């Protein structure tokens, strides 16, 4: 196995990779940020309160990190967005949650791996939509993990990457950790 990528940081690099961490109302996002930084990862923390924020983070000309983690809640292949009202709701490019149609219409993710932590965001239609807008891979749970299981899955995934494993191998190691993590799947181009 290759040397740990932490060695790059020990030898003077500020980070061995970069992550865009979208916090869409998930209480574990800030804790995950600290844990990833401990693994030598530069984390761009992006709080999301509305659809326009998602588009600014993942659908504009802004450079996107090699990894994108979407800390969110989800259901039936959609990512929940906070409920808005009044003028703010009226100004959004779309109403409701982020499903495959919204991903295809509004996002551009050239070459980044997307990791979604939301329940049932591992539906094939949502995964395919992310791949269609340029994601190199999409990782998400097909079922409903407890919040702590989603946190542990993402942390284990990046620990495995830090140890020099490729993303496919890292996901497989996460999946075989225990029954709670077996629901994680990867789609790739």
C-alpha positions in Angstrom: 0.0 0.0 0.0 1.3 3.5 -0.7 2.4 5.8 2.1 -0.2 7.9 3.9 -0.9 11.2 2.2 -0.5 12.8 5.6 3.3 12.5 4.8 2.8 15.2 2.2 1.5 17.5 5.0 4.3 16.5 7.4 6.8 17.3 4.6 5.5 20.9 4.3 2.3 20.9 2.0 -0.6 22.7 3.5 -3.0 19.9 2.5 -3.0 16.8 0.3 -6.4 17.5 -1.2 -9.3 19.9 -1.1 -13.0 19.4 -0.2 -16.0 21.6 -0.8 -18.3 20.9 2.2 -21.9 22.0 1.6 -23.7 22.3 4.9 -27.4 22.0 4.0 -28.8 21.8 7.6 -26.8 18.8 8.8 -25.6 19.2 12.4 -22.5 17.1 11.8 -21.0 19.3 9.1 -18.8 21.4 11.4 -17.6 18.4 13.2 -16.8 16.7 9.9 -14.9 19.8 8.8 -12.6 19.6 11.8 -12.1 15.9 11.4 -11.2 16.2 7.7 -8.8 19.1 8.5 -7.1 16.7 11.0 -6.5 14.4 8.1 -4.6 17.1 6.2 -7.5 18.1 3.9 -8.3 21.7 3.0 -12.0 22.2 3.6 -14.0 24.9 2.0 -17.0 25.2 4.3 -20.1 26.4 2.3 -23.3 26.9 4.4 -26.4 26.6 2.2 -29.7 28.1 3.1 -31.4 28.4 -0.3 -31.3 27.0 -3.9 -29.2 30.1 -5.0 -26.5 29.0 -2.6 -26.3 25.6 -4.1 -26.0 27.1 -7.6 -23.3 29.5 -6.4 -21.3 26.6 -5.0 -21.8 24.0 -7.7 -23.3 25.7 -10.8 -21.3 28.9 -11.3 -17.8 29.7 -12.6 -16.4 29.1 -9.2 -13.6 26.4 -9.2 -14.9 23.3 -7.5 -12.7 21.1 -5.3 -11.7 17.6 -6.3 -14.2 16.3 -3.6 -17.6 17.7 -2.8 -19.4 16.5 0.4 -23.1 17.3 0.6 -24.1 17.2 4.3 -27.8 17.1 4.0 -31.0 15.3 4.7 -32.8 13.5 1.9 -35.5 11.2 0.9 -36.5 9.2 -2.2 -33.6 10.5 -4.4 -33.9 14.2 -3.4 -31.8 16.4 -1.3 -33.8 18.5 1.1 -33.4 22.3 1.1 -34.5 24.6 3.9 -38.1 25.8 3.6 -38.3 29.4 2.6 -41.1 32.0 2.5 -42.0 35.3 1.1 -39.7 37.3 -1.2 -36.7 35.0 -0.6 -38.7 32.0 -1.8 -40.0 33.9 -4.8 -36.4 34.8 -5.8 -35.2 31.1 -6.0 -34.4 29.5 -9.4 -36.4 26.5 -8.3 -38.7 25.6 -5.5 -38.5 22.5 -3.3 -35.7 20.0 -3.1 -32.8 19.1 -5.3 -33.7 16.1 -7.5 -32.3 14.9 -10.8 -34.0 17.6 -12.9 -32.6 20.4 -10.7 -29.1 18.9 -10.8 -29.1 18.6 -14.6 -30.5 22.1 -15.1 -28.5 24.1 -12.6 -25.2 22.3 -11.6 -21.8 21.9 -13.3 -19.3 19.6 -11.5 -16.4 19.0 -13.8 -14.4 16.0 -12.7 -15.1 16.2 -8.9 -16.2 13.2 -6.8 -19.5 14.0 -5.0 -20.3 12.4 -1.7 -23.9 12.8 -0.4 -24.7 12.0 3.2 -28.5 12.3 3.0 -30.9 9.4 3.4 -31.9 7.7 0.1 -29.7 10.1 -2.0 -28.2 7.0 -3.4 -31.0 6.6 -5.9 -29.7 5.8 -9.4 -31.6 8.7 -11.1 -29.9 11.2 -8.8 -26.5 9.5 -9.2 -26.8 9.6 -13.0 -27.8 13.3 -12.9 -24.6 14.2 -11.0 -22.5 12.1 -13.5 -24.3 13.8 -16.4 -23.2 17.3 -15.1 -19.6 16.2 -15.0 -19.0 14.5 -11.6 -16.4 11.8 -11.9 -18.1 9.7 -9.2 -21.1 9.9 -6.9 -21.2 8.2 -3.5 -24.3 8.0 -1.4 -26.5 5.8 0.8 -29.3 3.9 -0.8 -31.1 3.6 2.5 -31.6 5.7 5.7 -28.4 5.7 7.7 -28.5 7.1 11.2 -26.8 10.5 11.4 -23.8 9.1 13.2 -23.5 6.4 10.5 -23.4 9.0 7.7 -20.7 10.9 9.6 -18.7 7.7 10.2 -19.0 6.7 6.6 -17.7 10.0 5.3 -14.9 10.0 7.9 -13.9 6.4 7.1 -14.0 7.2 3.4 -11.5 10.0 3.7 -9.4 8.1 6.2 -9.0 5.4 3.5 -8.2 8.0 0.8 -5.6 9.6 3.2 -4.1 6.1 3.5 -3.5 6.1 -0.3 -6.4 4.0 -1.5 -8.3 4.9 -4.7 -11.9 6.0 -4.3 -13.5 2.7 -5.5 -11.4 0.7 -3.0 -12.1 3.2 -0.2 -15.9 3.0 -0.8 -15.7 -0.8 -0.7 -13.8 -0.8 2.6 -16.5 1.5 4.0 -19.2 -0.8 2.8 -17.7 -3.8 4.4 -17.1 -2.1 7.8 -20.5 -3.1 9.2 -24.1 -3.6 8.3 -25.0 0.1 8.9 -22.5 1.2 6.3 -23.3 -1.5 3.7 -25.9 0.7 2.0 -23.2 3.1 0.6 -22.8 2.8 -3.2 -20.6 4.4 -5.8 -21.4 5.4 -9.4 -18.7 6.6 -11.7 -18.1 7.5 -15.3 
